[in-house]
Amino acid sequence: MIYQIIAILILVTFYMFYFAKIIIQKKQSIKTNQMGIGNKSKKVLVIERIMSVATVLTCIISVCSIFCVKRYMISELRIVGIALGIIAVIFFASATITMKTSWRVGIPEEKTTLVTDGIYKWSRNPAFVGFDLLYCSICLMFFNLPLVIVSVWAAVMLHLQILQEEEHMHNMFGDVYDEYKNHTLRYFGRK
């Protein structure tokens, strides 16, 4: 029972930051959620829409797994899962806070500010790292095949989204982004 409570707290806290950021920016007349909409190439729109489905389905199956999985993994793996979940929340919260009003869901149509400080000094995509860590966390705590399949699918879709966003960032910021890219790794680390 304790693992279920901890997992739910991790999920709720993670998504609380997600939705709070959207609500805060909406009050500032910022259209945060631009996923799968707008005047974008068909490829970008398709990947964004598929990624949206994958991430929502992963959340649903995660919650179902928390309440339905009866066979539990090794306790040590579940503890690692808890640690990864906490790190996921820290990464995601740090990403949304550091981005200030530049944070968007999907590739924005308007120009935003390039953020390279805070957690972005160590990761070009800390929000995506947060999602990936969250998926790993729940998989370690409540392992089951459907959860692993949708988590891997969502992680692949997030990676494809990152590749699209990198192209967009290069087009928006040119050499400044390329210089940033040369010093900060895609997922985590400095060169």
Secondary structure, DSSP 8 states (H G I E B T S, - for coil): -HHHHHHHHHHHHHHHHHHHHHHHHHHTT---B-TT-SS--HHHHHHHHHHHHHHHHHHHHHHHHHHH--S---HHHHHHHHHHHHHHHHHHHHHHHHTGGG--BS--SS------SGGGGT-S-HHHHHHHHHHHHHHHHS--HHHHHHHHHHHHHHHHHHHHHHHHHHHHHTHHHHHHHHHB-SSS-B-
